Amino acid sequence: MNTKLKICGMKDAQNIREVLSVKPDYLGFIFYKPSKRYVDNLSPQFVKQLKGVKKVGVFVDEQPDVMKTVIDAYGLDAVQLHGHESPAVAETIKTLGVIVIKAFGIAADFDWEQLAAYEKVVDYYLFDTKTVAHGGSGESFNWDLLKQYKGQLPYFLSGGLNPQNMAIAKELDDTRLFALDVNSKFELQPGWKDVKLLQAVFG
């Protein structure tokens, strides 16, 4: 299975240029101000002109009109809804012509039945480790819990992916596993990726 690669939490133009050498399929840009990886001063024009990679905007409980403004300004190809967004919000964003990824924080008590309401209004799910801070914990959840997912929609796997468990993730026997989403475990500091480490693992 040719699993895609998403590198999330990008915020520095030079670092982004270097990361593109790894040829990721998706780059994630976080538009959630409390995040240590908030895009901050990254130029919208710089992001807009990036070629050969799908640009994903990560939002947490943001208003649809604000998301539309950001989509247009940065030339985003996809939106990742990483809060408690309703299926109606997801459907609204889908009408803007972007890929919609709905994230869920996974723990032992996760209610997998709630996914059914999103099945027809999003393109992918993203399964992350459940945290108060909406991701970025660097911790993995118990991947055995994925056996409880009975839907057919493909998903991104996120949360604590690192060089040590990457091989295990790639071997997960699940045809619905669409992409691996890496972030904090491949960083020199928040928002700056370790390009040599990325090349060693994905080059």
Secondary structure per residue as TSV (DSSP state, phi and psi in degrees):
chain	resnum	aa	ss	phi	psi
A	1	M	-	360.0	130.4
A	2	N	-	-88.4	84.5
A	3	T	-	-74.6	133.5
A	4	K	E	-75.7	164.0
A	5	L	E	-121.8	128.8
A	6	K	E	-118.4	128.5
A	7	I	E	-110.2	117.7
A	8	C	-	-111.1	159.5
A	9	G	-	83.6	34.3
A	10	M	-	-84.1	139.5
A	11	K	-	-148.7	-3.0
A	12	D	-	-122.0	127.6
A	13	A	H	-60.8	-45.7
A	14	Q	H	-65.9	-41.4
A	15	N	H	-62.8	-38.0
A	16	I	H	-62.5	-44.3
A	17	R	H	-58.1	-41.2
A	18	E	H	-70.3	-40.0
A	19	V	H	-63.9	-30.6
A	20	L	G	-63.4	-17.9
A	21	S	G	-65.0	-21.7
A	22	V	G	-80.7	-12.4
A	23	K	-	60.3	52.7
A	24	P	-	-66.7	155.0
A	25	D	S	-82.5	-30.7
A	26	Y	E	-136.2	142.4
A	27	L	E	-118.5	133.3
A	28	G	E	-104.8	133.7
A	29	F	E	-121.3	124.1
A	30	I	E	-94.6	119.8
A	31	F	-	-107.8	46.5
A	32	Y	-	-127.0	105.9
A	33	K	T	-57.7	-35.6
A	34	P	T	-66.1	-14.1
A	35	S	S	-72.0	142.6
A	36	K	T	-67.5	-13.0
A	37	R	T	-112.6	23.5
A	38	Y	B	-57.6	138.2
A	39	V	-	-59.8	-31.0
A	40	D	T	53.3	-111.9
A	41	N	T	-92.2	10.1
A	42	L	-	-63.6	129.0
A	43	S	-	-67.7	126.2
A	44	P	H	-57.9	-38.5
A	45	Q	H	-64.4	-37.6
A	46	F	H	-62.4	-46.5
A	47	V	H	-64.3	-41.3
A	48	K	H	-61.1	-34.3
A	49	Q	T	-87.1	-1.9
A	50	L	-	-64.4	132.7
A	51	K	-	-117.8	156.4
A	52	G	S	79.1	9.2
A	53	V	S	-149.2	143.1
A	54	K	E	-83.8	131.6
A	55	K	E	-98.3	122.1
A	56	V	E	-111.2	125.2
A	57	G	E	-93.7	125.8
A	58	V	E	-101.0	122.7
A	59	F	E	-126.3	150.0
A	60	V	S	-125.0	106.5
A	61	D	S	51.1	42.8
A	62	E	-	-89.5	155.5
A	63	Q	-	-71.7	139.5
A	64	P	H	-56.1	-36.7
A	65	D	H	-68.0	-33.8
A	66	V	H	-66.9	-43.2
A	67	M	H	-61.8	-39.8
A	68	K	H	-61.4	-42.9
A	69	T	H	-60.5	-42.7
A	70	V	H	-68.8	-41.9
A	71	I	H	-55.1	-46.7
A	72	D	H	-68.3	-43.1
A	73	A	H	-67.0	-39.8
A	74	Y	H	-99.2	-3.5
A	75	G	T	63.8	42.3
A	76	L	-	-70.0	144.1
A	77	D	S	-96.5	-22.0
A	78	A	E	-148.0	154.5
A	79	V	E	-123.9	130.0
A	80	Q	E	-105.7	116.4
A	81	L	E	-91.8	107.1
A	82	H	-	-111.0	17.6
A	83	G	S	-116.0	-134.5
A	84	H	-	-109.8	36.8
A	85	E	-	-63.0	140.1
A	86	S	-	-79.2	163.7
A	87	P	H	-57.3	-33.9
A	88	A	H	-63.6	-40.9
A	89	V	H	-64.7	-44.1
A	90	A	H	-58.7	-42.2
A	91	E	H	-64.8	-39.4
A	92	T	H	-61.4	-44.8
A	93	I	H	-66.1	-35.5
A	94	K	H	-62.9	-31.4
A	95	T	T	-68.2	-12.2
A	96	L	T	-82.7	-0.3
A	97	G	T	84.3	20.5
A	98	V	S	-111.8	161.2
A	99	I	E	-70.3	136.5
A	100	V	E	-114.7	124.5
A	101	I	E	-116.1	121.9
A	102	K	E	-105.4	121.0
A	103	A	E	-91.2	146.9
A	104	F	E	-135.8	135.7
A	105	G	E	-83.9	122.2
A	106	I	E	-101.7	131.7
A	107	A	-	-144.8	176.7
A	108	A	T	-59.0	-30.4
A	109	D	T	-96.9	15.2
A	110	F	-	-63.1	136.7
A	111	D	-	-92.1	97.4
A	112	W	G	-66.8	-19.4
A	113	E	G	-65.1	-25.0
A	114	Q	G	-66.6	-17.7
A	115	L	G	-67.2	-28.3
A	116	A	G	-56.3	-34.7
A	117	A	G	-68.3	-18.5
A	118	Y	G	-100.9	-8.7
A	119	E	T	-53.9	-37.4
A	120	K	T	-99.1	-2.6
A	121	V	T	-117.1	-0.5
A	122	V	-	-129.1	162.5
A	123	D	S	-92.9	-34.7
A	124	Y	E	-144.7	154.7
A	125	Y	E	-98.1	161.7
A	126	L	E	-131.4	122.7
A	127	F	E	-103.3	115.1
A	128	D	E	-119.7	169.4
A	129	T	E	-75.2	132.9
A	130	K	-	-67.6	124.0
A	131	T	-	-142.2	158.0
A	132	V	T	-66.4	-31.8
A	133	A	T	-88.5	14.5
A	134	H	S	59.4	53.3
A	135	G	S	94.0	-175.8
A	136	G	-	75.8	16.2
A	137	S	-	-79.9	-22.9
A	138	G	-	75.5	8.9
A	139	E	-	-107.6	141.1
A	140	S	-	-90.0	149.7
A	141	F	-	-94.4	171.1
A	142	N	-	-72.6	107.3
A	143	W	G	-65.9	-14.8
A	144	D	G	-62.0	-24.4
A	145	L	G	-63.6	-23.0
A	146	L	G	-62.3	-20.8
A	147	K	G	-65.6	-18.1
A	148	Q	G	-83.4	-9.3
A	149	Y	-	-79.4	114.5
A	150	K	-	-103.9	-3.1
A	151	G	-	-77.1	179.1
A	152	Q	-	-112.5	-9.7
A	153	L	S	-66.7	132.9
A	154	P	-	-66.8	158.9
A	155	Y	E	-140.2	156.3
A	156	F	E	-91.9	138.1
A	157	L	E	-103.3	124.5
A	158	S	-	-132.3	172.4
A	159	G	S	98.3	94.7
A	160	G	S	70.3	21.6
A	161	L	-	-68.6	130.4
A	162	N	-	-141.7	172.5
A	163	P	T	-57.8	-29.3
A	164	Q	T	-76.0	-40.1
A	165	N	T	-97.7	0.2
A	166	M	H	-61.2	-41.7
A	167	A	H	-62.8	-38.8
A	168	I	H	-64.6	-42.3
A	169	A	H	-61.8	-41.3
A	170	K	H	-66.8	-22.7
A	171	E	T	-93.9	0.1
A	172	L	-	-58.7	127.9
A	173	D	-	-86.0	74.8
A	174	D	-	-147.6	109.1
A	175	T	T	-65.4	-14.8
A	176	R	T	-83.5	-10.9
A	177	L	E	-71.2	107.6
A	178	F	E	-93.9	-40.3
A	179	A	E	-151.3	151.4
A	180	L	E	-102.8	132.1
A	181	D	E	-113.5	108.0
A	182	V	E	-106.2	151.7
A	183	N	-	-153.0	-99.5
A	184	S	G	-63.4	-30.6
A	185	K	G	-77.5	-1.5
A	186	F	G	-120.0	31.9
A	187	E	E	-115.7	151.6
A	188	L	E	-87.8	-33.7
A	189	Q	E	-161.8	164.3
A	190	P	T	-53.2	120.4
A	191	G	T	94.3	-11.0
A	192	W	E	-116.7	113.5
A	193	K	E	-85.2	148.8
A	194	D	-	-84.3	96.7
A	195	V	H	-64.4	-38.9
A	196	K	H	-62.5	-39.5
A	197	L	H	-68.9	-40.9
A	198	L	H	-61.3	-43.1
A	199	Q	H	-65.3	-36.7
A	200	A	H	-65.2	-36.3
A	201	V	H	-88.6	-37.7
A	202	F	H	-115.9	-3.8
A	203	G	-	-71.3	360.0
